[in-house]
Amino acid sequence: MGEVRKEIAEKLLYYRKKKGITQRQLAESIGVKHNSISAWEKGTNAIDIEVLYRICCVLGISISDIYGRYGSYGADDLSFTERQIIEAYRGQPEMQTAVQRVLDIR
């Protein structure tokens, strides 16, 4: 599996779970079979761009959220995992305090 397809698969799974919907619910909302969602999340099959757009609409995210560094046109070079860490850091004051202690800053 290619690196881009793998990262898209991971992000699709992450954002679907973050939204709290099942594969079946996502499939029904975009008009595909639920096993298609499974194949995309495993990286077995590639996602058509039109379908990907519908997925993003349902999940409330942008295409850039799915493509990450591959779609950012050089805006940054963060991996998906790094973006998740930053998102957690920004959303949780206790996380910020813990990280600042670990890094001995402030």
C-alpha positions in Angstrom: 0.0 0.0 0.0 1.3 3.5 -0.9 2.2 6.0 1.8 -0.5 8.4 0.7 -3.3 5.8 0.6 -2.2 4.5 4.0 -2.4 8.0 5.5 -5.7 8.7 3.9 -7.0 5.4 5.3 -5.8 6.3 8.8 -7.4 9.7 8.7 -10.7 8.4 7.4 -10.9 6.0 10.3 -9.8 8.7 12.8 -12.3 11.4 11.6 -15.2 8.9 11.3 -14.6 7.7 14.9 -14.1 11.2 16.1 -17.5 12.1 14.6 -19.0 9.0 16.4 -20.6 7.3 13.4 -20.3 3.8 12.2 -19.1 2.6 8.9 -22.7 1.7 8.0 -24.0 5.2 8.9 -21.3 6.8 6.9 -22.0 4.5 3.9 -25.7 5.2 4.0 -25.1 9.0 4.2 -22.9 9.0 1.1 -24.8 6.3 -0.9 -22.2 3.4 -0.9 -22.1 -0.1 0.7 -20.6 -0.3 4.2 -17.9 -2.7 3.1 -16.6 0.1 0.8 -15.9 2.2 4.0 -14.0 -0.8 5.5 -11.9 -1.2 2.4 -11.0 2.5 2.3 -10.1 2.5 6.0 -7.9 -0.5 5.5 -6.3 1.2 2.5 -7.3 -1.8 0.3 -9.2 0.4 -2.2 -8.6 4.0 -3.3 -11.4 6.6 -2.8 -12.8 8.4 -5.8 -12.4 12.2 -5.3 -16.2 12.8 -5.7 -16.9 10.3 -3.0 -14.1 11.7 -0.8 -15.7 15.1 -1.0 -19.1 13.7 0.1 -17.3 11.9 3.0 -15.7 15.2 4.1 -19.0 17.0 4.0 -20.6 14.3 6.3 -17.6 14.3 8.7 -17.4 18.1 8.7 -13.8 18.3 7.6 -12.0 19.5 4.5 -10.2 17.6 1.8 -7.0 19.1 3.3 -7.8 17.4 6.6 -7.7 14.1 4.8 -4.7 14.7 2.5 -2.7 16.5 5.2 0.8 17.2 4.1 0.0 15.9 0.7 -2.6 18.5 0.1 -1.1 21.4 2.0 1.0 22.8 -0.8 4.0 23.2 1.5 2.2 24.9 4.3 3.9 22.6 6.8 5.5 19.2 7.0 3.7 17.7 10.0 2.6 14.0 10.0 -0.9 13.0 10.8 0.3 11.8 14.3 2.0 15.2 14.9 -1.3 17.0 13.9 -3.2 14.8 16.4 -0.8 15.7 19.2 -1.1 19.4 18.4 -4.9 19.1 18.3 -4.9 17.4 21.7 -2.5 19.9 23.1 -4.5 22.9 21.9 -7.8 21.5 23.2 -6.7 20.5 26.7 -5.1 23.0 29.2 -3.9 20.1 31.4 -2.1 18.6 28.4 -0.4 22.0 27.8 0.8 22.1 31.4 2.1 18.5 31.3 4.0 19.1 28.1 5.5 22.3 29.4 6.7 20.5 32.5 8.2 17.7 30.4 9.9 20.1 28.1 10.9 22.3 31.1 9.5 25.5 29.6 7.9 28.5 31.3 
